[in-house]
Amino acid sequence: MAKTLHGALHSTNCFNTLIRVAEDCPAQSGEEPQLRGGQPTVAVLQYRMIAEAPYKYTSDDVVFATSSAGRALDAKAAKKVRSLARETFFSRGQACMRASPLGKRFGWGVHADAEGRIALYAVDSKRYQALAGDPEVTQVRAMRSKRA
């Protein structure tokens, strides 16, 4: 964990890991999340960010950019302002991609490579099945929507 002036930073990043869809995920294949009331939901924002640039961003990048704190920053915000906002955001523990609606509701597995960069794979895809069966890849489940 990175140390800052304010103490430890909490990271959501994982490495060489597949976050498999939740056991109670209703989707049988990967579904693209839709706008709600004309506005993008967190699922839409996360989906677009990861799907448009597989293995470019880490979980921390996506979680911060799609959080209210990250969305509140102007696109032209100075690096120092962005960096401070991100540091403040991660000074407390944050929900990781296991809590993302992509794996809970929309049928997307999230794969993190050795550098922690992530990509999406539909639950019914050959690549998802290969990753899910790979003993070298750590397997975790997205969080269930309902209690067992």
Beta strands, then each sheet from edge to edge (+ up, - down):
strand 1: 3-4
strand 2: 7-8
strand 3: 17-20
strand 4: 108-112
strand 5: 118-122
strand 6: 138-141
sheet 1: 1+ 2-
sheet 2: 5+ 4- 3+ 6+
end
